Structures are given as structure tokens and as C-alpha cells.
Amino acid sequence: MKIIWAPLAIDRAAEIAEYISRDNPVAAGKWIHNLFKKVEILKSTPEIGRIVPEIERKEIRELIFGNYRIIYRIEKTIINILTVRHGKQILPVDEIMA
């Protein structure tokens, strides 16, 4: 399976890393590294994440990564990383279903 990051997911990850780096730049770098490492798991086990409760479609899933949700869509040979959100944030469904 090939992993593709949507521009929104890249932007969200960058925003989170920037926020973390305000207090600890080293921790921000580690966070980004571990985020990508976590997503790599999907290549071999794409259905490891749970179905996103707000959407309830089997192809839209999420991995929990610390306090964050990595939202992704499974297609035939591609995994699309749609967004990364803090677990306490409301997930705007229209943002990822477009």
C-alpha cells in the first residue's frame, strides 16, 4: 500500500509541531518523526485503526497517536492521510469528506 498525505494533513501536522516547538524544539522533531513512524504501520495493516465514529464508514479510520487522531481513508492500493487533529477538537466532517 502506498501512503499519500493530503495537504490538510501536512498543514495540521506542521501546525502541531510548531506549537510543540515553542516550548521544546527537540520534542517537536521527535513528535514529527514518531507521527510518520506510526503512519508507516498502515502499509502492512491498514485496517488497524478504528472506524471514525463521526462518519461510520469502514474506509474512513483513525489511529490514536498520543493526544491526536490520525484520520485516514483506505482505497484499493492507497492510504490517504486526511488530517491530524487533537483528540479534544471537534472533527469537521465536511473538511475530510470533500
N, CA, C and O of each residue as an XYZ file, in Angstrom:
392
protein
N       0.850     -1.184      0.000
C       0.000      0.000      0.000
C       0.896      1.249      0.000
O       1.950      1.294      0.634
N       0.435      2.228     -0.723
C       1.154      3.492     -0.789
C       0.452      4.496      0.128
O      -0.777      4.530      0.192
N       1.225      5.302      0.826
C       0.661      6.322      1.716
C       0.801      7.683      1.057
O       1.881      8.065      0.608
N      -0.313      8.409      1.007
C      -0.326      9.764      0.466
C      -0.879     10.695      1.545
O      -1.934     10.435      2.124
N      -0.160     11.773      1.802
C      -0.585     12.766      2.785
C      -1.334     13.887      2.067
O      -0.796     14.512      1.153
N      -2.561     14.137      2.478
C      -3.328     15.259      1.937
C      -2.691     16.566      2.420
O      -2.104     16.608      3.502
N      -2.803     17.625      1.626
C      -2.252     18.918      2.065
C      -2.772     19.334      3.453
O      -2.021     19.887      4.257
N      -4.044     19.069      3.728
C      -4.601     19.410      5.030
C      -3.869     18.676      6.154
O      -3.567     19.275      7.187
N      -3.586     17.405      5.967
C      -2.885     16.619      6.984
C      -1.476     17.152      7.212
O      -1.018     17.224      8.352
N      -0.797     17.518      6.155
C       0.551     18.081      6.280
C       0.495     19.402      7.032
O       1.310     19.655      7.920
N      -0.471     20.245      6.671
C      -0.619     21.535      7.350
C      -0.899     21.357      8.840
O      -0.303     22.035      9.677
N      -1.803     20.447      9.161
C      -2.152     20.216     10.579
C      -0.955     19.688     11.359
O      -0.694     20.139     12.474
N      -0.230     18.741     10.787
C       0.954     18.197     11.467
C       1.991     19.291     11.680
O       2.607     19.363     12.743
N       2.187     20.139     10.685
C       3.149     21.239     10.804
C       2.717     22.227     11.888
O       3.553     22.707     12.654
N       1.421     22.534     11.958
C       0.911     23.444     12.986
C       1.142     22.875     14.386
O       1.542     23.595     15.300
N       0.889     21.590     14.541
C       1.072     20.941     15.840
C       2.551     20.952     16.223
O       2.899     21.271     17.360
N       3.413     20.606     15.280
C       4.856     20.594     15.547
C       5.354     21.997     15.897
O       6.195     22.158     16.782
N       4.838     22.998     15.208
C       5.224     24.375     15.501
C       4.807     24.761     16.925
O       5.567     25.402     17.651
N       3.622     24.372     17.304
C       3.131     24.648     18.658
C       4.027     23.971     19.707
O       4.403     24.596     20.698
N       4.363     22.707     19.488
C       5.229     21.971     20.413
C       6.611     22.613     20.486
O       7.214     22.683     21.556
N       7.107     23.081     19.342
C       8.466     23.641     19.287
C       8.601     24.948     20.059
O       9.717     25.350     20.390
N       7.504     25.613     20.350
C       7.575     26.849     21.139
C       8.186     26.579     22.509
O       8.925     27.404     23.047
N       7.868     25.413     23.065
C       8.418     25.038     24.362
C       9.644     24.143     24.236
O      10.559     24.206     25.058
N       9.654     23.299     23.185
C      10.722     22.307     23.097
C      10.931     21.877     21.636
O      10.260     20.965     21.153
N      11.859     22.535     20.942
C      12.102     22.183     19.534
C      12.513     20.727     19.330
O      12.135     20.116     18.329
N      13.272     20.169     20.251
C      13.694     18.768     20.126
C      12.472     17.851     20.203
O      12.361     16.899     19.431
N      11.563     18.134     21.125
C      10.342     17.330     21.259
C       9.490     17.425     19.998
O       8.866     16.443     19.595
N       9.460     18.589     19.379
C       8.683     18.755     18.141
C       9.238     17.868     17.037
O       8.480     17.231     16.306
N      10.550     17.828     16.917
C      11.185     16.965     15.915
C      10.899     15.502     16.171
O      10.626     14.741     15.242
N      10.961     15.107     17.438
C      10.648     13.720     17.797
C       9.185     13.404     17.513
O       8.860     12.303     17.070
N       8.299     14.371     17.768
C       6.865     14.159     17.541
C       6.608     13.885     16.059
O       5.900     12.941     15.708
N       7.187     14.716     15.198
C       7.011     14.529     13.747
C       7.572     13.174     13.314
O       6.922     12.444     12.566
N       8.769     12.840     13.781
C       9.386     11.552     13.440
C       8.468     10.398     13.848
O       8.224      9.485     13.059
N       7.966     10.443     15.071
C       7.104      9.366     15.574
C       5.750      9.332     14.879
O       5.165      8.261     14.717
N       5.246     10.494     14.466
C       3.993     10.551     13.701
C       4.149      9.774     12.396
O       3.312      8.932     12.072
N       5.208     10.051     11.652
C       5.433      9.360     10.383
C       5.692      7.872     10.601
O       5.259      7.036      9.808
N       6.397      7.550     11.677
C       6.655      6.153     12.011
C       5.342      5.419     12.305
O       5.158      4.280     11.874
N       4.441      6.062     13.028
C       3.141      5.469     13.348
C       2.338      5.225     12.069
O       1.720      4.172     11.917
N       2.344      6.173     11.169
C       1.590      6.059      9.914
C       2.142      4.927      9.047
O       1.376      4.278      8.334
N       3.434      4.678      9.090
C       4.040      3.608      8.302
C       3.432      2.241      8.618
O       3.414      1.361      7.757
N       2.940      2.056      9.828
C       2.294      0.801     10.228
C       1.139      0.463      9.285
O       0.846     -0.707      9.039
N       0.492      1.501      8.762
C      -0.682      1.302      7.902
C      -0.360      0.575      6.601
O      -1.246     -0.037      6.005
N       0.881      0.630      6.154
C       1.253     -0.060      4.914
C       0.985     -1.556      5.009
O       0.529     -2.168      4.043
N       1.261     -2.141      6.153
C       1.073     -3.585      6.305
C      -0.255     -3.949      6.962
O      -0.761     -5.054      6.763
N      -0.823     -3.029      7.743
C      -2.088     -3.319      8.441
C      -3.018     -2.100      8.353
O      -3.237     -1.418      9.354
N      -3.560     -1.827      7.176
C      -4.356     -0.606      7.000
C      -5.638     -0.551      7.835
O      -6.139      0.537      8.120
N      -6.164     -1.686      8.223
C      -7.412     -1.673      8.982
C      -7.179     -1.701     10.495
O      -8.099     -1.985     11.263
N      -5.950     -1.406     10.919
C      -5.632     -1.426     12.341
C      -6.384     -0.328     13.110
O      -6.702     -0.499     14.287
N      -6.660      0.779     12.453
C      -7.369      1.883     13.106
C      -8.852      1.612     13.212
O      -9.419      0.828     12.451
N      -9.467      2.276     14.169
C     -10.921      2.106     14.324
C     -11.669      2.978     13.322
O     -11.130      3.960     12.813
N     -12.895      2.612     13.051
C     -13.761      3.412     12.189
C     -14.049      4.726     12.910
O     -14.348      4.728     14.104
N     -13.961      5.827     12.199
C     -14.195      7.153     12.792
C     -15.664      7.243     13.201
O     -16.545      7.140     12.347
N     -15.944      7.437     14.505
C     -17.333      7.420     14.974
C     -18.221      8.501     14.361
O     -19.422      8.290     14.197
N     -17.649      9.650     14.023
C     -18.455     10.729     13.446
C     -18.926     10.411     12.028
O     -19.876     11.026     11.543
N     -18.278      9.466     11.364
C     -18.575      9.182      9.962
C     -19.184      7.799      9.776
O     -20.099      7.627      8.971
N     -18.686      6.818     10.511
C     -19.179      5.439     10.466
C     -19.151      4.827      9.056
O     -20.122      4.220      8.605
N     -18.015      5.006      8.378
C     -17.777      4.353      7.088
C     -16.515      3.533      7.234
O     -15.509      4.025      7.743
N     -16.556      2.288      6.794
C     -15.440      1.378      7.066
C     -14.132      1.790      6.415
O     -13.069      1.362      6.865
N     -14.174      2.602      5.378
C     -12.933      3.021      4.731
C     -12.304      4.263      5.385
O     -11.149      4.589      5.108
N     -13.053      4.948      6.243
C     -12.532      6.120      6.958
C     -12.204      5.693      8.382
O     -13.098      5.352      9.157
N     -10.921      5.714      8.721
C     -10.466      5.183     10.009
C      -9.536      6.178     10.690
O      -9.149      7.199     10.121
N      -9.191      5.839     11.931
C      -8.273      6.698     12.662
C      -7.328      5.880     13.524
O      -7.689      4.839     14.074
N      -6.122      6.380     13.621
C      -5.138      5.842     14.556
C      -5.016      6.867     15.676
O      -4.999      8.070     15.419
N      -4.933      6.404     16.890
C      -4.700      7.298     18.007
C      -3.192      7.387     18.210
O      -2.501      6.370     18.279
N      -2.697      8.605     18.304
C      -1.265      8.866     18.463
C      -1.121      9.877     19.594
O      -1.197     11.085     19.368
N      -0.913      9.383     20.806
C      -0.869     10.268     21.971
C      -2.217     10.940     22.137
O      -3.243     10.270     22.263
N      -2.214     12.264     22.137
C      -3.464     13.022     22.254
C      -4.091     13.342     20.905
O      -5.038     14.126     20.834
N      -3.582     12.755     19.849
C      -4.001     13.118     18.490
C      -4.669     11.968     17.756
O      -4.454     10.794     18.058
N      -5.477     12.342     16.792
C      -6.166     11.392     15.917
C      -5.595     11.559     14.506
O      -5.585     12.662     13.959
N      -5.131     10.477     13.935
C      -4.675     10.479     12.549
C      -5.825      9.883     11.736
O      -6.083      8.681     11.806
N      -6.499     10.710     10.982
C      -7.671     10.286     10.212
C      -7.206      9.916      8.799
O      -6.499     10.683      8.147
N      -7.614      8.735      8.342
C      -7.178      8.281      7.023
C      -8.293      7.517      6.301
O      -9.250      7.043      6.913
N      -8.132      7.417      4.979
C      -9.083      6.682      4.140
C      -8.329      5.568      3.423
O      -7.259      5.790      2.858
N      -8.899      4.372      3.453
C      -8.312      3.227      2.755
C      -8.943      3.119      1.373
O     -10.167      3.083      1.239
N      -8.105      3.068      0.355
C      -8.563      2.806     -1.002
C      -7.900      1.502     -1.442
O      -7.241      0.853     -0.630
N      -8.055      1.110     -2.682
C      -7.552     -0.191     -3.143
C      -6.071     -0.388     -2.854
O      -5.697     -1.372     -2.216
N      -5.231      0.515     -3.303
C      -3.790      0.367     -3.106
C      -3.174      1.589     -2.425
O      -1.952      1.718     -2.341
N      -4.033      2.476     -1.946
C      -3.562      3.743     -1.376
C      -4.202      3.979     -0.015
O      -5.367      3.655      0.212
N      -3.416      4.547      0.872
C      -3.933      5.048      2.141
C      -3.753      6.553      2.107
O      -2.631      7.050      2.012
N      -4.851      7.271      2.185
C      -4.810      8.725      2.189
C      -4.896      9.227      3.621
O      -5.896      8.996      4.301
N      -3.860      9.908      4.082
C      -3.888     10.535      5.398
C      -4.634     11.854      5.199
O      -4.155     12.751      4.506
N      -5.803     11.958      5.810
C      -6.684     13.094      5.563
C      -6.403     14.280      6.475
O      -6.369     15.423      6.019
N      -6.200     14.011      7.773
C      -5.928     15.090      8.721
C      -5.362     14.514     10.006
O      -5.428     13.311     10.256
N      -4.808     15.397     10.807
C      -4.333     15.067     12.149
C      -4.974     16.096     13.070
O      -4.827     17.300     12.862
N      -5.690     15.617     14.094
C      -6.410     16.531     14.990
C      -6.153     16.150     16.439
O      -5.943     14.980     16.759
N      -6.171     17.146     17.305
C      -6.116     16.856     18.736
C      -7.412     16.145     19.097
O      -8.474     16.479     18.572
N      -7.328     15.176     19.981
C      -8.490     14.384     20.366
C      -9.628     15.191     20.965
O     -10.779     14.757     20.916
N      -9.331     16.367     21.535
C     -10.379     17.193     22.137
C     -11.023     18.152     21.142
O     -12.015     18.806     21.464
N     -10.468     18.240     19.940
C     -11.048     19.115     18.924
C     -12.228     18.427     18.251
O     -12.243     17.208     18.077
N     -13.197     19.217     17.885
C     -14.322     18.691     17.101
C     -13.811     18.426     15.694
O     -13.097     19.243     15.114
N     -14.185     17.277     15.158
C     -13.764     16.914     13.807
C     -14.787     17.462     12.817
O     -15.918     16.978     12.773
N     -14.406     18.472     12.016
C     -15.329     18.970     10.992
C     -15.416     17.952      9.852
O     -14.522     17.877      9.009
N     -16.480     17.184      9.833
C     -16.642     16.082      8.891
C     -16.551     16.566      7.453
O     -15.952     15.889      6.617
N     -17.128     17.720      7.144
C     -17.085     18.232      5.773
C     -15.662     18.515      5.310
O     -15.389     18.514      4.110
N     -14.760     18.754      6.245
C     -13.371     19.024      5.913
C     -12.667     17.807      5.319
O     -11.789     17.951      4.468
N     -13.047     16.618      5.761
C     -12.380     15.415      5.273
C     -13.210     14.638      4.256
O     -12.685     13.735      3.605
N     -14.459     14.959      4.109
C     -15.329     14.254      3.170
C     -15.399     14.948      1.815
O     -16.074     14.467      0.904
N     -14.710     16.070      1.678
C     -14.766     16.824      0.413
C     -14.030     16.109     -0.687
O     -13.976     16.601     -1.814
